[in-house]
């Protein structure tokens, strides 16, 4: 169990508000956005922006209010204040970022980040969060999302497993789950590597997948997106904890609806994991409401069989 700092209150684990797990969850109630889309001075200001854009959920990152993602300077009372600020608007925080370079080539740098992440995992329930999201890391020492030729090495895989061992212990103690997202620049670069990791760690571990369809595509492969996404979904479906919504464009990624992805098909897939949050990423603040409206419309069209 992580040691909590002075001012970090004891945590009693409680389920999130809302429908029980065996009850259907309306699509609108599953729809969220990255809180750091709206960078503000306070959590209350972020919550206001999220609500005004029409979302029910927010994936939290302390960077949204100018603090570090791993929140080592934030005490437990401040975690509770964030939760309360969102609940005042009827919003929930299903997940929180604890992203750092899990295989940083410098062991001291990596271990320092692990200690901070372990503490964040322990405090995550104070936000109401049930999932803590991670970056599986890269051997690039400067950018945790940048590919490196040594990411596929045995040593990188071993370092990732060691990092996860500490975090999984903290997650078990806190009653939360860790979410790993396949990212092309990271050790877990694709769905097959994610499936390998899940198999090695075992079904009993508090580990699952953040399913981001855009990460599995590129401008060169997007023409085969139905085949690629179906294969990935079939591999990972039982382990999906959350899904991200962004789009593929020639220069990388964008908000949904301005790129090359077939969101009717994406939403058909997401419908097969009932209750899993769908979190909008890479939207500009002024475009967030439009994305919300479009996702709801596409969902209705896909349910009606209308397609694009």
N, C-alpha and C positions, 0 to 999 in steps of 0.2 A: 504494500500500500504506500502511495506517495506521501511524503511528509508535507503537511500544509503549513504555510507561513502564518505568523500572527495575524489575526484579523480574518482568516479563512474559516468560516463556520463549518461545523459538522454537517454532513450531507445525508439526508434521508431520501432514498431513491423513490420516486413516485412516477407513475405513467403520465404521459402527456394528456392534456385535456382533449376531449373530442370522442369520436366513435370508437367503440371497442374494435379489436383487430379483426373480428369475424363479421363486422358490419361494413357495407360498402361506403366508400368515402367519395363524395362528389369531386369531380375534376377540379372545380374552382378551389376547393379546400386543399388540394394537393399542390397547387401552383404557387411557387415562390420565386425569389430573386436573390442574388448575391447582395448582402447588405452593403458591401463596399461600392456598389453601383452609386450609392448616394453618400458620398463622404461629407460628414458634418462634424460639428463640435461636440454633439451629445448623442446618446442612444435614442433619446426621445425625438430628436430631429430626424434621425435616420428612420425610426419607426413611422413618423408622420409621412415621410416621402414614400416609404413602402406601401402604406395604406392608401395614399392618394393615387398611386399607380395601379391600385386594384388587386394587390397580392394578399394572400392569406398567410404566407410563410416567408421567412428570411433565413438564408444561410448566413450565420454570423462569422465575422472576422473582426478582431479588435482594430485592425487597420482602418475600418470604417470611421473610427473616431480618433484617428491619428496616433494610435498606440501600436505596439509590436504584435504581430500575429500570434506569437507564443505567449504573450500576456504575462511575462514574468514580473512586470511592474504593477500588475492589477491584483487587488486583494479580492477575497471571496465576496465581500459585501458589494463590490462593484459588479461582479458577475450577476448577483441578484438584482441589482438596479437595472441592468440591461434587460433581463427577463421581464421585470415589472413594467419597463417602458414599452415593450412590445405588447404585453398582455393588456395594457391600458387601451390599445387599439384593437383588441381581439385577435392579435397576431401571435403566431408561435415560431419558435426557433427549433427546427428539427435537428440541426447539425451545426457544427462549428469547425472552423479551420484550425488545424495544428500542423500546417505545412512547413517543412524544413527539408534540407537535403539529407535524406536518410542514409546515403552512402557517400557523404562528403569525403574526399580523399585524405583529409587531415583528421585523424582519430580524435584529437582533443576538441576540435571544432564540432565534430559530429556528436561527441558525448555531451558537450555542453548543451547543445540543442535538444538532445534526448531528455536530459534532466528537466528542462523547461517544458517540453511536451508532456512528460509524465505528470507534472503538476497540473497542466491544463486539462489533461484527460480526467484527473481526479476531480477537478472543479466543474467540468462540463455539465453535470446534472443540475447545477445551480442556474444554468440558462434554460433548463427544460429540454436540453438537447439529448438525444439518444444516440447520435452518431458523431464521431470525431473524424474528420477527413484528413488524409495524409498525402504526401508526395513520396513516391517510391525512390526518388533521387537519381542522381547522375554523378559521374566522376568529374564533371566540369566543376571546378572549385568556385566559380563566380556566379553561375546562373543555374538554379536548381531545375529549370525546365528545359535546359539546352542539352542536346544529344552529345554523347562522347563515345569514341570507339571502344572504350573499356567497359561500357555499361553492360555488355553481354558476357563479361568475364566471370569466372567462377568466384573470384575474390569479391566482386561487386555483389553477387548474389548472397554470398556468405555474410557480408556486412549488412545487407538488407535484413536477412533473417535475424541477426543479432539485435539490430535496432528494433525490429518488430517484437522480439521476445520480451523486451522490457516494456514496450507499450501495451502489448497484449495482457501482461500481468496487471498493469494499471487499469486497463479497460475492464477486466474481469472484476476487479475490486470495486470499481465505480458503477458497474452495471450498465456500461455503454458498449457500443460496438465501434470498431475502427473501419473506415471506408477507404479503400485503395482504388485509385482511378487509373486505368490504363492511359498512359501518355506517351506519344511517340518519342519524346526526348528523354524518357526515364528508363530505369531498369525494367519495370513492368510496362513495356512498350506497346503491348497489344493484348487481345483477348486470350490468346493461347498461353502467354506467360502468366496472365492473371489466373487462369485455370490451373496452371502448374503450381502457383503459390498456394491457392486454396487447397489443392490436393495434399501438398506437403504439410500444411499447417493443421488440416483436419476440420471436419464439420463442427466440432465442439468449441472451437476457438471463436472469440467474439470479433470475427473479421468478415467483411463483406466487400462488395464492389459498388463504386460510384460509376454508373454507366453513362458515359458521354459519347453518343454516337458520332459526333463530329471528330473526336480524337481518333476514331478508327478509319477515317477517310482522308483523302487529299484531293486536290483538283484533278489529279491523274486517275484516281480510282472512283470518284464520285459517280461515274456512269454505271458502276457495278454496286451501288450502295445497297440495294435490296438484298442481293446475295451476301455481301460482306456483313451487313448488320444482322441479317437472319442467323448467319453462322455464329457470330459473336453472342447474340442474344441466347441462342440455344445452349452455348457453353456456360453462360454466366447467370441465366435467369434465376435459379434458386437462391443465388447469393446477392442479388441486387438490393441495395439499401436505399439508394437515391439515384436520380437521373439528372443530367444536365441538358439544358437546351441552348445550343448556339448553332451557328451555321458555318459552312465551308465556302470561302471565297478564294480568288486567285492569290491574294496576299496572305492568307492564313485563315483567321476566324472572324466572325461577325455576329451580330444579333440574329436570332431566327427571322427568316422571311426576306432577307436581303442577299441570300447566297444560293447554293446549288442543291440543297437538301430537300428531299420529299418528306415534309413534316406530317402528311397524312399517314405515311407508312411508319414513321417514327412513333407517332401517337398510337397507332395500332399496336405496336410492340409494347409501349409503356402501359397500355391498358391491360396487358397480361401480367402485370405485377401490381395488383390492386393495393392502393393505399400508399405506395411509394411516392415520396415528394418529387416533383419536377421543378428544378431550379434554373431560372434563366441566368445566363452568363453572357458577358461581352456586349451587353446593351448599354447605350449611352443613356444618361438620366432622362433626357427629353424624349427618348424613344421607348422607355420602359412600359408606358401605358399602352402604346400601339402593339408591342409584343404580346402583352397580356391579352388584349382583344383578339389578336390574330390566333394565338394558341387556343383560346376558347372556341373560336369559329372553326378552326381546323379540326378540333376534337369533335365538335358537333357534326361536321361534314363526314369525318371518318366513321363515326357511329352510325350515320345515316347511309353510309356506303357511297357518298357522293364523290369522294376523291378530289383531286386537284381540278 
